[in-house]
Amino acid sequence: MARIASTRLSRLLTGWSSEGPGPLPRRLADALRELAERGDVAGGSILPSQRELALVLGVSRSTVTAAYGLLESEGWLESVRGSGSRLRGSGALDGYVTEGRLVSFDARSRTAGTADLSSGALPGLGAVGEAVDALSGGDLGALLGNDGYHPYGIPALREGIAAYYRAAGVPTEAGQILVTSGSQQAVWLVAQALVEPGDTVVVENPTYRGALEALRARGARLVPVGGDGPGGGANGADPAALRRLCAHGRPRLVYLQPTVHNPTGRSLDGAARREWQRVLTDLELFTVEDTACAELALGDEGDERNERDGGHGRNGGGPRTSPRDDAAPVPLVAELPMGSTVTVGTLSKLFWGGLRVGWVRSSPQVVSRLAKIKTSVDLSCSVVDQLVAVRLLDRLPEARARRRAELRGQRDAAEALLRATAPHWEWTRPAGGPALWVRVPGSDTEALAQLARRHGVSVVPGSAFSPVDGFRDRLRLPYAHGTDALAAAIPTLLECAARTVG
């Protein structure tokens, strides 16, 4: 019988305490029963101990004890001598269910007045509306003469994306491009095509939680190397650790975010990039580079400076070259053999999340394999969205410059706010992206997040981004929508942090 980690259960229980009638134990019991009914928690799963679940939910042990008692009296829970409490299933299909992000999006639409810090997605640029307005029937042209299904993407967009890489000095042909419905589908396709259940996949710690969900759902064995914390250097994941790991077995692939990492916002400096390229080449490992956030690089001279108590702290690394506002990011894997690499990209992060246009760049053989899987769930991405994307590719320099200017100002304002209101919190100034990766010393942010939700603040704890449920002293705090929500949330977060000090 499998045990469900208290941190994962906590993230599946988002919003439980503010929904439904009755006292807190009744609401918790109902939420656990609903997880079993939907199959979100597999039938037969052993629940965390009452004390452990109480800690991560930020409630008293008596609340969890009463909730477990209600479930047992209703036939949804049974005690197993020496093992704990087993949640009964409902006959729903068992298996891994994604956590956190969908629950967060659902909760946003149901909870009025919430200070929502659960998402770092950016508001759309006006360029998207202008590109839509500029479309006409003539843009469809010959495309209307066929059935409209383009499993690989329409030719104009595939060529446009290939030209995007060529402009950055990376030789690419249209046949090496597969258009996807955003970068999340691209990562999911890679997991489906290249990973078998039980395969070892090396990831950074922390990393993009959408990738963790896709890989876990595929049954991968996730192994972190280094990271933003003990065992990791200023640049995050440790290539030397990868060498040591490979001495005991070969992973199926390595998943990396070298440029504008999600959630930390860091970017590898030149020396670190070269070392990763050297290790990956020497070990001949298949490498997936996710560049979804790379276009959100801020490109200023202070990217690597640690911010703590007014700017004091460790140096974040050696000198780096700031990119021009009109410069395209160059993938780390561009120096590696095409047949053993995948690059994931998207326009959704830079322009608008509602524009679901992403892609995979790889060898024609890998692209073909991914396309065959894609057609089983998605015969073709929207042709109209792709035509809009073709127009937006011409506006990339303008969009980069605007986003970078906006995000720099928003980041600086968020840092000033935290220095003034939470001077004991710690973070490293991000090289890009929409959020700060903040350490809350002494607090359990899993419990903090649960407490905060009950007081109208939605926030994501650090463990959601970890393959091993680490970083329980971290929060991701988005600033891309301005600092009003953050300013409104900080008093609540400080109060909840004080209540969860270990």
Secondary structure as the mmCIF struct_conf table of DSSP 4:
data_model
#
loop_
_struct_conf.conf_type_id
_struct_conf.id
_struct_conf.beg_label_comp_id
_struct_conf.beg_label_asym_id
_struct_conf.beg_label_seq_id
_struct_conf.end_label_comp_id
_struct_conf.end_label_asym_id
_struct_conf.end_label_seq_id
HELX_LH_PP_P HELX_LH_PP_P1 ALA A 2 ALA A 2
STRN STRN1 ARG A 3 ARG A 3
HELX_LH_PP_P HELX_LH_PP_P2 ILE A 4 ALA A 5
HELX_RH_AL_P HELX_RH_AL_P1 SER A 6 LEU A 12
TURN_TY1_P TURN_TY1_P1 LEU A 13 GLY A 15
HELX_RH_3T_P HELX_RH_3T_P1 TRP A 16 SER A 18
BEND BEND1 GLU A 19 GLY A 22
HELX_RH_AL_P HELX_RH_AL_P2 LEU A 24 ARG A 38
TURN_TY1_P TURN_TY1_P2 GLY A 39 GLY A 39
BEND BEND2 ASP A 40 VAL A 41
TURN_TY1_P TURN_TY1_P3 GLY A 43 GLY A 44
HELX_LH_PP_P HELX_LH_PP_P3 SER A 45 SER A 45
STRN STRN2 ILE A 46 ILE A 46
HELX_LH_PP_P HELX_LH_PP_P4 LEU A 47 SER A 49
HELX_RH_AL_P HELX_RH_AL_P3 GLN A 50 LEU A 57
TURN_TY1_P TURN_TY1_P4 GLY A 58 GLY A 58
BEND BEND3 VAL A 59 VAL A 59
HELX_RH_AL_P HELX_RH_AL_P4 ARG A 61 SER A 73
TURN_TY1_P TURN_TY1_P5 GLU A 74 GLY A 75
BEND BEND4 TRP A 76 TRP A 76
STRN STRN3 LEU A 77 VAL A 80
TURN_TY1_P TURN_TY1_P6 ARG A 81 SER A 83
STRN STRN4 GLY A 84 LEU A 87
HELX_LH_PP_P HELX_LH_PP_P5 ARG A 88 GLY A 89
BEND BEND5 GLY A 91 GLY A 91
HELX_LH_PP_P HELX_LH_PP_P6 ALA A 92 ASP A 94
BEND BEND6 GLY A 95 GLY A 95
BEND BEND7 GLY A 100 GLY A 100
HELX_RH_AL_P HELX_RH_AL_P5 ARG A 101 ARG A 110
TURN_TY1_P TURN_TY1_P7 ALA A 112 GLY A 113
STRN STRN5 ALA A 115 LEU A 117
BEND BEND8 SER A 118 SER A 118
HELX_LH_PP_P HELX_LH_PP_P7 ALA A 121 LEU A 125
HELX_RH_AL_P HELX_RH_AL_P6 GLY A 126 ALA A 134
HELX_RH_AL_P HELX_RH_AL_P7 GLY A 137 LEU A 140
HELX_RH_3T_P HELX_RH_3T_P2 GLY A 141 GLY A 145
BEND BEND9 ASN A 146 ASN A 146
BEND BEND10 GLY A 148 GLY A 148
TURN_TY1_P TURN_TY1_P8 PRO A 151 TYR A 152
HELX_RH_AL_P HELX_RH_AL_P8 PRO A 155 ALA A 167
TURN_TY1_P TURN_TY1_P9 ALA A 168 GLY A 169
HELX_RH_3T_P HELX_RH_3T_P3 ALA A 174 GLN A 176
STRN STRN6 ILE A 177 THR A 180
BEND BEND11 SER A 181 SER A 181
HELX_RH_AL_P HELX_RH_AL_P9 GLY A 182 LEU A 194
TURN_TY1_P TURN_TY1_P10 PRO A 197 GLY A 198
STRN STRN7 THR A 200 VAL A 203
BEND BEND12 ASN A 205 PRO A 206
HELX_RH_AL_P HELX_RH_AL_P10 ARG A 209 ALA A 217
TURN_TY1_P TURN_TY1_P11 ARG A 218 GLY A 219
STRN STRN8 ARG A 221 PRO A 224
BEND BEND13 GLY A 226 GLY A 226
BEND BEND14 ASP A 228 GLY A 229
TURN_TY1_P TURN_TY1_P12 PRO A 230 GLY A 231
STRN STRN9 GLY A 233 GLY A 233
TURN_TY1_P TURN_TY1_P13 ALA A 234 ASN A 235
STRN STRN10 GLY A 236 GLY A 236
BEND BEND15 ALA A 237 ALA A 237
HELX_RH_AL_P HELX_RH_AL_P11 PRO A 239 CYS A 246
TURN_TY1_P TURN_TY1_P14 ALA A 247 ALA A 247
BEND BEND16 HIS A 248 HIS A 248
BEND BEND17 ARG A 252 ARG A 252
STRN STRN11 LEU A 253 LEU A 256
BEND BEND18 THR A 259 VAL A 260
TURN_TY1_P TURN_TY1_P15 ASN A 262 THR A 264
HELX_RH_AL_P HELX_RH_AL_P12 GLY A 270 LEU A 283
TURN_TY1_P TURN_TY1_P16 GLU A 284 GLU A 284
STRN STRN12 THR A 287 ASP A 290
TURN_TY1_P TURN_TY1_P17 ALA A 292 CYS A 293
HELX_RH_3T_P HELX_RH_3T_P4 ALA A 294 LEU A 296
STRN STRN13 ALA A 297 ALA A 297
TURN_TY1_P TURN_TY1_P18 GLU A 301 GLU A 304
STRN STRN14 ARG A 305 ARG A 305
STRN STRN15 ASN A 306 ARG A 308
TURN_TY1_P TURN_TY1_P19 ASP A 309 GLY A 311
BEND BEND19 GLY A 313 GLY A 313
STRN STRN16 ASN A 315 ASN A 315
BEND BEND20 GLY A 318 GLY A 318
HELX_LH_PP_P HELX_LH_PP_P8 THR A 321 ARG A 324
TURN_TY1_P TURN_TY1_P20 ASP A 325 ASP A 326
HELX_LH_PP_P HELX_LH_PP_P9 ALA A 327 PRO A 331
HELX_RH_3T_P HELX_RH_3T_P5 LEU A 332 GLU A 335
BEND BEND21 LEU A 336 LEU A 336
HELX_RH_3T_P HELX_RH_3T_P6 MET A 338 SER A 340
STRN STRN17 THR A 341 THR A 346
BEND BEND22 LEU A 347 LEU A 347
TURN_TY1_P TURN_TY1_P21 SER A 348 PHE A 351
TURN_TY1_P TURN_TY1_P22 GLY A 353 GLY A 354
BEND BEND23 LEU A 355 LEU A 355
STRN STRN18 GLY A 358 ARG A 361
HELX_RH_AL_P HELX_RH_AL_P13 PRO A 364 LYS A 374
TURN_TY1_P TURN_TY1_P23 THR A 375 VAL A 377
BEND BEND24 LEU A 379 LEU A 379
HELX_RH_AL_P HELX_RH_AL_P14 VAL A 383 LEU A 393
TURN_TY1_P TURN_TY1_P24 ASP A 394 ARG A 395
HELX_RH_AL_P HELX_RH_AL_P15 LEU A 396 THR A 421
TURN_TY1_P TURN_TY1_P25 PRO A 423 HIS A 424
STRN STRN19 GLU A 426 THR A 428
BEND BEND25 ALA A 431 ALA A 431
STRN STRN20 GLY A 432 GLY A 432
BEND BEND26 GLY A 433 PRO A 434
STRN STRN21 ALA A 435 ARG A 439
TURN_TY1_P TURN_TY1_P26 PRO A 441 GLY A 442
STRN STRN22 SER A 443 SER A 443
HELX_RH_AL_P HELX_RH_AL_P16 THR A 445 ARG A 453
TURN_TY1_P TURN_TY1_P27 ARG A 454 GLY A 456
STRN STRN23 VAL A 457 PRO A 461
HELX_RH_3T_P HELX_RH_3T_P7 GLY A 462 PHE A 465
TURN_TY1_P TURN_TY1_P28 PRO A 467 VAL A 468
BEND BEND27 ASP A 469 ASP A 469
TURN_TY1_P TURN_TY1_P29 ARG A 472 ASP A 473
STRN STRN24 ARG A 474 PRO A 478
TURN_TY1_P TURN_TY1_P30 ALA A 480 HIS A 481
BEND BEND28 THR A 483 THR A 483
HELX_RH_AL_P HELX_RH_AL_P17 ASP A 484 ARG A 499
TURN_TY1_P TURN_TY1_P31 THR A 500 THR A 500
STRN STRN25 VAL A 501 VAL A 501
#
